[in-house]
């Protein structure tokens, strides 16, 4: 589908780090996009969880997802739930 584009710069992924679909599927999606489009730019906007905690294992989810994102994304833009609130 991207082959039909005249000019393509990259992907912008918006995902949560706390857990669930955002951390697991989001990290997997970034990895697959890097494999399929190695020269494209990937900007990852990551939503950090509340400091009080929403999910019991959120700290582990954040660490594992960030490790994968740092390896495969070109840039990570963090947004903090506490600051937005």
HELIX and SHEET records of a PDB file:
HELIX    1   1 UNK A    2  UNK A    4  5                                   3    
HELIX    2   2 UNK A   21  UNK A   36  1                                  16    
HELIX    3   3 UNK A   58  UNK A   72  1                                  15    
HELIX    4   4 UNK A   81  UNK A   84  1                                   4    
SHEET    1   A 3 UNK A  10  UNK A  16  0                                        
SHEET    2   A 3 UNK A  41  UNK A  48  1                                        
SHEET    3   A 3 UNK A  75  UNK A  80  1                                        
END                                                                             
